[in-house]
């Protein structure tokens, strides 16, 4: 009997435990279903997309450049003398023919006076020889004088005439040297500082003969350089049809000043160095631009933008759309079913806030611009059109012409 009671008690305990487990399952199982239903009801990620549309895009090549006067004149003393006075204001714009320096003219005035006196003396001798010849000639014809007398008179006249011409040349030389004591500017331009002070003896055959310089301001040269790699890439892209230069390669050169403002006058490329610089490995390009108001000054740093080239059927995507992984650059592409796919791409140069895509995309595909950082392959997303200028400012991953990146 005692064993019977223990057995019945065990059955009752097990029955109660089973009921408790069943009751707990009934309580918690519906809650788990609700959680799964809530999870499945979460909204799909929303991304902004841009549709790939190839088009002809004007491209701009920008380079750091330096201005140079198209005509830099060294103002030098042409005679040796003491420098009397500087008569111009250093650093100001001077006009053509404006007097810059005055040298001691007294020695040269004396030389001119001496030359003129020698000329007068020779002219008097010439007149005497002419009269003498005029008298001897008819007497010789009458046989009153010998032929030798006539020959001597003729030779004397010709010799004196030659001496007169020599004296005239010496007068002109003296006048020229006297004129050199007044030093004027041969061109209009901006003057530099005076290299010599008043009262200094200037030797025309030494380095002290340089007095100042005058730089013509209009037109102005703008010099910049292209590397050998850039020139080769430029030729390759033209050969492959990826770049179409302007007709006759007449690029329009826009000048950007240090404050970011645009210089009002455009320039043209007028010179290309025929050989590379052995020290820098670059190729010098020169543009000429009008500078009527003298805004540009020599040796000033500016930026030169070459406009006129076209990239035919180019593909552009916003820079924010391009990401970089261990295998290179890639973008997220949204398929027709809403699933995203990671697509490797080959990037080119920057164009404003966009990036040229050389390989990897085709017309009509939708590229994710914003919202791509949390995506994974195969995820389903909802899309909205990308609006330029919205969202955070992109990081500057701008590539240089050789494919590397530069910071602004």
C-alpha positions as a Python dict, from the first residue, in 0.01 Angstrom:
ca = {
    (1, 'X'): (0, 0, 0),
    (2, 'X'): (279, 236, 81),
    (3, 'X'): (440, 180, -260),
    (4, 'X'): (107, 236, -427),
    (5, 'X'): (66, 577, -267),
    (6, 'X'): (418, 684, -376),
    (7, 'X'): (350, 577, -734),
    (8, 'X'): (25, 778, -751),
    (9, 'X'): (195, 1084, -607),
    (10, 'X'): (467, 1064, -875),
    (11, 'X'): (209, 1051, -1153),
    (12, 'X'): (34, 1356, -1015),
    (13, 'X'): (361, 1553, -997),
    (14, 'X'): (455, 1465, -1355),
    (15, 'X'): (109, 1561, -1477),
    (16, 'X'): (131, 1899, -1312),
    (17, 'X'): (479, 1960, -1461),
    (18, 'X'): (355, 1872, -1813),
    (19, 'X'): (60, 2108, -1776),
    (20, 'X'): (293, 2388, -1667),
    (21, 'X'): (518, 2333, -1972),
    (22, 'X'): (220, 2332, -2209),
    (23, 'X'): (82, 2648, -2049),
    (24, 'X'): (419, 2825, -2080),
    (25, 'X'): (440, 2729, -2448),
    (26, 'X'): (95, 2871, -2508),
    (27, 'X'): (198, 3194, -2343),
    (28, 'X'): (537, 3250, -2513),
    (29, 'X'): (490, 3101, -2860),
    (30, 'X'): (248, 3371, -2982),
    (31, 'X'): (487, 3640, -2858),
    (32, 'X'): (768, 3488, -3072),
    (33, 'X'): (543, 3489, -3376),
    (34, 'X'): (463, 3852, -3321),
    (35, 'X'): (835, 3939, -3311),
    (36, 'X'): (893, 3759, -3639),
    (37, 'X'): (595, 3937, -3792),
    (38, 'X'): (730, 4274, -3674),
    (39, 'X'): (1076, 4196, -3813),
    (40, 'X'): (932, 4100, -4150),
    (41, 'X'): (729, 4421, -4154),
    (42, 'X'): (1038, 4655, -4128),
    (43, 'X'): (1064, 4903, -4425),
    (44, 'X'): (1323, 4840, -4699),
    (45, 'X'): (1635, 5063, -4706),
    (46, 'X'): (1589, 5374, -4921),
    (47, 'X'): (1874, 5498, -5141),
    (48, 'X'): (1909, 5783, -5388),
    (49, 'X'): (2009, 5678, -5738),
    (50, 'X'): (2121, 5840, -6060),
    (51, 'X'): (2059, 5684, -6400),
    (52, 'X'): (2363, 5645, -6624),
    (53, 'X'): (2321, 5862, -6935),
    (54, 'X'): (2628, 5893, -7162),
    (55, 'X'): (2669, 6238, -7317),
    (56, 'X'): (2929, 6469, -7468),
    (57, 'X'): (3093, 6652, -7178),
    (58, 'X'): (3323, 6954, -7206),
    (59, 'X'): (3642, 6893, -7009),
    (60, 'X'): (3869, 7146, -6846),
    (61, 'X'): (4239, 7094, -6781),
    (62, 'X'): (4355, 7312, -6492),
    (63, 'X'): (4718, 7379, -6408),
    (64, 'X'): (4919, 7605, -6181),
    (65, 'X'): (5079, 7872, -6399),
    (66, 'X'): (5306, 8173, -6369),
    (67, 'X'): (5288, 8498, -6560),
    (68, 'X'): (5577, 8642, -6756),
    (69, 'X'): (5618, 8970, -6938),
    (70, 'X'): (5603, 8924, -7313),
    (71, 'X'): (5875, 9188, -7352),
    (72, 'X'): (6122, 9249, -7070),
    (73, 'X'): (6367, 9528, -7153),
    (74, 'X'): (6697, 9585, -6972),
    (75, 'X'): (6767, 9957, -6949),
    (76, 'X'): (7145, 9993, -6978),
    (77, 'X'): (7391, 10277, -7008),
    (78, 'X'): (7543, 10295, -7356),
    (79, 'X'): (7823, 10538, -7264),
    (80, 'X'): (8055, 10557, -6965),
    (81, 'X'): (7982, 10856, -6742),
    (82, 'X'): (7861, 10963, -6399),
    (83, 'X'): (7490, 10904, -6329),
    (84, 'X'): (7342, 11245, -6256),
    (85, 'X'): (6983, 11169, -6165),
    (86, 'X'): (6700, 10917, -6169),
    (87, 'X'): (6389, 11095, -6297),
    (88, 'X'): (6121, 10823, -6274),
    (89, 'X'): (5932, 10670, -5980),
    (90, 'X'): (6041, 10315, -5915),
    (91, 'X'): (5773, 10051, -5963),
    (92, 'X'): (5535, 10271, -6159),
    (93, 'X'): (5415, 10221, -6513),
    (94, 'X'): (5623, 10426, -6758),
    (95, 'X'): (5533, 10529, -7112),
    (96, 'X'): (5734, 10469, -7427),
    (97, 'X'): (5988, 10751, -7466),
    (98, 'X'): (5965, 10861, -7101),
    (99, 'X'): (6300, 10976, -6957),
    (100, 'X'): (6427, 10747, -6681),
    (101, 'X'): (6787, 10858, -6612),
    (102, 'X'): (7013, 11155, -6686),
    (103, 'X'): (7390, 11109, -6712),
    (104, 'X'): (7662, 11374, -6701),
    (105, 'X'): (7644, 11526, -7052),
    (106, 'X'): (7923, 11787, -7028),
    (107, 'X'): (8209, 11567, -7159),
    (108, 'X'): (7997, 11457, -7453),
    (109, 'X'): (7889, 11810, -7532),
    (110, 'X'): (8257, 11906, -7544),
    (111, 'X'): (8329, 11619, -7780),
    (112, 'X'): (8047, 11734, -8004),
    (113, 'X'): (8179, 12089, -8011),
    (114, 'X'): (8525, 11961, -8097),
    (115, 'X'): (8388, 11743, -8377),
    (116, 'X'): (8187, 12029, -8522),
    (117, 'X'): (8498, 12254, -8519),
    (118, 'X'): (8698, 11986, -8699),
    (119, 'X'): (8421, 11960, -8956),
    (120, 'X'): (8425, 12334, -9017),
    (121, 'X'): (8802, 12323, -9062),
    (122, 'X'): (8778, 12045, -9318),
    (123, 'X'): (8496, 12217, -9503),
    (124, 'X'): (8716, 12531, -9533),
    (125, 'X'): (9004, 12320, -9666),
    (126, 'X'): (8767, 12162, -9915),
    (127, 'X'): (8657, 12501, -10042),
    (128, 'X'): (9022, 12607, -10092),
    (129, 'X'): (9098, 12284, -10279),
    (130, 'X'): (8793, 12333, -10499),
    (131, 'X'): (8897, 12689, -10595),
    (132, 'X'): (9254, 12580, -10661),
    (133, 'X'): (9134, 12300, -10889),
    (134, 'X'): (8906, 12543, -11072),
    (135, 'X'): (9202, 12772, -11147),
    (136, 'X'): (9446, 12502, -11255),
    (137, 'X'): (9215, 12316, -11488),
    (138, 'X'): (9180, 12586, -11762),
    (139, 'X'): (9553, 12669, -11741),
    (140, 'X'): (9636, 12307, -11804),
    (141, 'X'): (9412, 12304, -12107),
    (142, 'X'): (9611, 12606, -12241),
    (143, 'X'): (9936, 12421, -12164),
    (144, 'X'): (10027, 12696, -11918),
    (145, 'X'): (10057, 12429, -11644),
    (146, 'X'): (10160, 12068, -11666),
    (147, 'X'): (9930, 11768, -11634),
    (148, 'X'): (10101, 11688, -11304),
    (149, 'X'): (9982, 12017, -11158),
    (150, 'X'): (9626, 11926, -11255),
    (151, 'X'): (9658, 11576, -11105),
    (152, 'X'): (9795, 11717, -10777),
    (153, 'X'): (9509, 11969, -10752),
    (154, 'X'): (9251, 11701, -10827),
    (155, 'X'): (9397, 11467, -10563),
    (156, 'X'): (9405, 11744, -10306),
    (157, 'X'): (9039, 11820, -10368),
    (158, 'X'): (8931, 11458, -10338),
    (159, 'X'): (9136, 11402, -10024),
    (160, 'X'): (8987, 11709, -9860),
    (161, 'X'): (8635, 11598, -9957),
    (162, 'X'): (8697, 11263, -9788),
    (163, 'X'): (8822, 11439, -9475),
    (164, 'X'): (8500, 11639, -9468),
    (165, 'X'): (8294, 11318, -9476),
    (166, 'X'): (8501, 11173, -9193),
    (167, 'X'): (8451, 11489, -8988),
    (168, 'X'): (8075, 11466, -9047),
    (169, 'X'): (8076, 11107, -8920),
    (170, 'X'): (8261, 11216, -8606),
    (171, 'X'): (8001, 11484, -8549),
    (172, 'X'): (7721, 11227, -8577),
    (173, 'X'): (7903, 10997, -8335),
    (174, 'X'): (7942, 11281, -8086),
    (175, 'X'): (7572, 11370, -8121),
    (176, 'X'): (7477, 11004, -8068),
    (177, 'X'): (7692, 10973, -7754),
    (178, 'X'): (7544, 11296, -7622),
    (179, 'X'): (7192, 11159, -7680),
    (180, 'X'): (7282, 10846, -7483),
    (181, 'X'): (7321, 11056, -7169),
    (182, 'X'): (6943, 11093, -7165),
    (183, 'X'): (6808, 10741, -7107),
    (184, 'X'): (6447, 10682, -7203),
    (185, 'X'): (6221, 10377, -7199),
    (186, 'X'): (6182, 10211, -7540),
    (187, 'X'): (5849, 10052, -7440),
    (188, 'X'): (5549, 10112, -7215),
    (189, 'X'): (5547, 9891, -6907),
    (190, 'X'): (5607, 9861, -6536),
    (191, 'X'): (5949, 9970, -6411),
    (192, 'X'): (6163, 9799, -6153),
    (193, 'X'): (6388, 9952, -5891),
    (194, 'X'): (6697, 10151, -5991),
    (195, 'X'): (7008, 9934, -5982),
    (196, 'X'): (7248, 10229, -5949),
    (197, 'X'): (7232, 10537, -5727),
    (198, 'X'): (7283, 10897, -5832),
    (199, 'X'): (7648, 11000, -5859),
    (200, 'X'): (7776, 10651, -5943),
    (201, 'X'): (8025, 10622, -6228),
    (202, 'X'): (7874, 10389, -6486),
    (203, 'X'): (8102, 10183, -6705),
    (204, 'X'): (7918, 10082, -7021),
    (205, 'X'): (8134, 9771, -7058),
    (206, 'X'): (8066, 9625, -6713),
    (207, 'X'): (7770, 9485, -6518),
    (208, 'X'): (7713, 9825, -6364),
    (209, 'X'): (7568, 9939, -6695),
    (210, 'X'): (7232, 9781, -6605),
    (211, 'X'): (7021, 10062, -6458),
    (212, 'X'): (6671, 9911, -6436),
    (213, 'X'): (6421, 9696, -6627),
    (214, 'X'): (6085, 9771, -6787),
    (215, 'X'): (5834, 9487, -6831),
    (216, 'X'): (5558, 9514, -7090),
    (217, 'X'): (5222, 9429, -6927),
    (218, 'X'): (5009, 9367, -7234),
    (219, 'X'): (5010, 9113, -7376),
    (220, 'X'): (5115, 8889, -7087),
    (221, 'X'): (5252, 8538, -7113),
    (222, 'X'): (5113, 8263, -6890),
    (223, 'X'): (5344, 7960, -6858),
    (224, 'X'): (5253, 7615, -6727),
    (225, 'X'): (5388, 7263, -6768),
    (226, 'X'): (5261, 6916, -6857),
    (227, 'X'): (5445, 6601, -6763),
    (228, 'X'): (5555, 6340, -7012),
    (229, 'X'): (5293, 6096, -6876),
    (230, 'X'): (5018, 6354, -6915),
    (231, 'X'): (5117, 6429, -7273),
    (232, 'X'): (5122, 6058, -7359),
    (233, 'X'): (4783, 5999, -7196),
    (234, 'X'): (4646, 6299, -7385),
    (235, 'X'): (4763, 6155, -7717),
    (236, 'X'): (4633, 5805, -7631),
    (237, 'X'): (4286, 5932, -7541),
    (238, 'X'): (4264, 6126, -7867),
    (239, 'X'): (4376, 5820, -8063),
    (240, 'X'): (4114, 5601, -7889),
    (241, 'X'): (3837, 5856, -7942),
    (242, 'X'): (3793, 5920, -7570),
    (243, 'X'): (3889, 6285, -7610),
    (244, 'X'): (3809, 6527, -7891),
    (245, 'X'): (4032, 6838, -7896),
    (246, 'X'): (3905, 7170, -8033),
    (247, 'X'): (3949, 7243, -8402),
    (248, 'X'): (4314, 7318, -8471),
    (249, 'X'): (4377, 7256, -8098),
    (250, 'X'): (4292, 7620, -8035),
    (251, 'X'): (4220, 7589, -7666),
    (252, 'X'): (4053, 7875, -7484),
    (253, 'X'): (4268, 7962, -7180),
    (254, 'X'): (4087, 8102, -6877),
    (255, 'X'): (4292, 8265, -6602),
    (256, 'X'): (4188, 8224, -6236),
    (257, 'X'): (4336, 8479, -5997),
    (258, 'X'): (4456, 8409, -5644),
    (259, 'X'): (4122, 8512, -5491),
    (260, 'X'): (3932, 8271, -5716),
    (261, 'X'): (3797, 8541, -5948),
    (262, 'X'): (3809, 8495, -6324),
    (263, 'X'): (4032, 8726, -6527),
    (264, 'X'): (3810, 8905, -6783),
    (265, 'X'): (4030, 8835, -7086),
    (266, 'X'): (4083, 8492, -7240),
    (267, 'X'): (4411, 8373, -7385),
    (268, 'X'): (4536, 8137, -7655),
    (269, 'X'): (4823, 7889, -7661),
    (270, 'X'): (5097, 8050, -7869),
    (271, 'X'): (5402, 7838, -7792),
    (272, 'X'): (5490, 7481, -7695),
    (273, 'X'): (5845, 7391, -7605),
    (274, 'X'): (5973, 7138, -7864),
    (275, 'X'): (6169, 6939, -7604),
    (276, 'X'): (6125, 6825, -7246),
    (277, 'X'): (6303, 6984, -6956),
    (278, 'X'): (6565, 6728, -6853),
    (279, 'X'): (6557, 6839, -6488),
    (280, 'X'): (6179, 6840, -6434),
    (281, 'X'): (6062, 6604, -6706),
    (282, 'X'): (5792, 6849, -6810),
    (283, 'X'): (5681, 7015, -7129),
    (284, 'X'): (5646, 7396, -7123),
    (285, 'X'): (5324, 7544, -7263),
    (286, 'X'): (5275, 7920, -7308),
    (287, 'X'): (4951, 8111, -7347),
    (288, 'X'): (4924, 8477, -7446),
    (289, 'X'): (4653, 8696, -7292),
    (290, 'X'): (4573, 9065, -7326),
    (291, 'X'): (4620, 9265, -7006),
    (292, 'X'): (4516, 9623, -7091),
    (293, 'X'): (4460, 9737, -6731),
    (294, 'X'): (4777, 9577, -6593),
    (295, 'X'): (4593, 9350, -6348),
    (296, 'X'): (4840, 9070, -6416),
    (297, 'X'): (5198, 9139, -6313),
    (298, 'X'): (5514, 8945, -6406),
    (299, 'X'): (5602, 8634, -6201),
    (300, 'X'): (5251, 8614, -6051),
    (301, 'X'): (5106, 8269, -5972),
    (302, 'X'): (4766, 8199, -6124),
    (303, 'X'): (4566, 7897, -6244),
    (304, 'X'): (4521, 7832, -6613),
    (305, 'X'): (4213, 7644, -6734),
    (306, 'X'): (4224, 7499, -7083),
    (307, 'X'): (3876, 7478, -7234),
    (308, 'X'): (3753, 7345, -7564),
    (309, 'X'): (3806, 6968, -7546),
    (310, 'X'): (3510, 6725, -7540),
    (311, 'X'): (3475, 6375, -7398),
    (312, 'X'): (3225, 6209, -7635),
    (313, 'X'): (2962, 5977, -7482),
    (314, 'X'): (3116, 6015, -7140),
    (315, 'X'): (2969, 5861, -6825),
    (316, 'X'): (2961, 6082, -6515),
    (317, 'X'): (2853, 5985, -6164),
    (318, 'X'): (2866, 6191, -5845),
    (319, 'X'): (3183, 6142, -5646),
    (320, 'X'): (2982, 6021, -5344),
    (321, 'X'): (2866, 5722, -5549),
    (322, 'X'): (3219, 5587, -5586),
    (323, 'X'): (3368, 5384, -5302),
    (324, 'X'): (3706, 5220, -5271),
    (325, 'X'): (3780, 4873, -5144),
    (326, 'X'): (4077, 4640, -5134),
    (327, 'X'): (4034, 4561, -5504),
    (328, 'X'): (3986, 4918, -5621),
    (329, 'X'): (3694, 5149, -5690),
    (330, 'X'): (3336, 5023, -5705),
    (331, 'X'): (2975, 5144, -5708),
    (332, 'X'): (2641, 4993, -5608),
    (333, 'X'): (2406, 4927, -5898),
    (334, 'X'): (2032, 4870, -5843),
    (335, 'X'): (1877, 4611, -6072),
    (336, 'X'): (1522, 4604, -6208),
    (337, 'X'): (1418, 4374, -5921),
    (338, 'X'): (1542, 4625, -5661),
    (339, 'X'): (1844, 4417, -5564),
    (340, 'X'): (2182, 4588, -5535),
    (341, 'X'): (2501, 4463, -5694),
    (342, 'X'): (2857, 4572, -5624),
    (343, 'X'): (3017, 4677, -5952),
    (344, 'X'): (3395, 4743, -5995),
    (345, 'X'): (3465, 5054, -6206),
    (346, 'X'): (3762, 5232, -6359),
    (347, 'X'): (3762, 5602, -6273),
    (348, 'X'): (3907, 5890, -6472),
    (349, 'X'): (3941, 6261, -6398),
    (350, 'X'): (3713, 6483, -6197),
    (351, 'X'): (3457, 6709, -6359),
    (352, 'X'): (3326, 6945, -6091),
    (353, 'X'): (3170, 6719, -5823),
    (354, 'X'): (3140, 6426, -6064),
    (355, 'X'): (3375, 6151, -6167),
    (356, 'X'): (3434, 6024, -6518),
    (357, 'X'): (3383, 5646, -6532),
    (358, 'X'): (3600, 5486, -6800),
    (359, 'X'): (3490, 5123, -6756),
    (360, 'X'): (3223, 4931, -6564),
    (361, 'X'): (2893, 5109, -6634),
    (362, 'X'): (2656, 5134, -6930),
    (363, 'X'): (2358, 5347, -7026),
    (364, 'X'): (2036, 5301, -6831),
    (365, 'X'): (2186, 5149, -6517),
    (366, 'X'): (2094, 5299, -6181),
    (367, 'X'): (2384, 5385, -5951),
    (368, 'X'): (2344, 5441, -5577),
    (369, 'X'): (2464, 5785, -5466),
    (370, 'X'): (2347, 5819, -5104),
    (371, 'X'): (2287, 5528, -4869),
    (372, 'X'): (2546, 5292, -5009),
    (373, 'X'): (2761, 5257, -4697),
    (374, 'X'): (2529, 5002, -4531),
    (375, 'X'): (2447, 4796, -4840),
    (376, 'X'): (2537, 4435, -4910),
    (377, 'X'): (2516, 4233, -5230),
    (378, 'X'): (2166, 4101, -5295),
    (379, 'X'): (1986, 4342, -5060),
    (380, 'X'): (1653, 4478, -5180),
    (381, 'X'): (1614, 4855, -5160),
    (382, 'X'): (1370, 5126, -5253),
    (383, 'X'): (1497, 5413, -5464),
    (384, 'X'): (1445, 5783, -5510),
    (385, 'X'): (1605, 6019, -5763),
    (386, 'X'): (1930, 6181, -5661),
    (387, 'X'): (1916, 6560, -5636),
    (388, 'X'): (2247, 6732, -5699),
    (389, 'X'): (2368, 6942, -5405),
    (390, 'X'): (2179, 6740, -5143),
    (391, 'X'): (2347, 6545, -4866),
    (392, 'X'): (2688, 6592, -4706),
    (393, 'X'): (2978, 6741, -4894),
    (394, 'X'): (3189, 6469, -5056),
    (395, 'X'): (3542, 6393, -4946),
    (396, 'X'): (3798, 6511, -5193),
    (397, 'X'): (3939, 6197, -5355),
    (398, 'X'): (4026, 6382, -5670),
    (399, 'X'): (4271, 6196, -5896),
    (400, 'X'): (4558, 6366, -6064),
    (401, 'X'): (4614, 6330, -6435),
    (402, 'X'): (4837, 6029, -6377),
    (403, 'X'): (4568, 5852, -6173),
    (404, 'X'): (4688, 5933, -5819),
    (405, 'X'): (4495, 6156, -5581),
    (406, 'X'): (4568, 6506, -5473),
    (407, 'X'): (4435, 6709, -5186),
    (408, 'X'): (4294, 7053, -5240),
}
